[in-house]
Amino acid sequence: MHVETIRYYERLGLIPRPEARSGFRQYPQATVERIRSIKRAQDFGFSLREINELYAITATSDSSRQAMCAKVEEKVREIETRIAALVELRATNCKAW
């Protein structure tokens, strides 16, 4: 992963900025795992804004699991709608394009 991507995540508040030691930033394992989860969420189609919202939900809500699951279900429905539109486009031999 590029260093600029990690710094961008820091600026967005997705990951905490560590203290620099000997001129280098050393990230704890929890931050490394969080970066992996961010990349996985992006692979699933979540934007960085949406990922940040999911983290905010889990950090502040007593019923965070339910709220997070609702957001995930919303994203699944959005993706299913896009898939259906793409299948329809393919069925028309891309004439609607």
Order of alpha helices (4+ residues) and beta strands (2+ residues): alpha-beta-beta-alpha-alpha-alpha
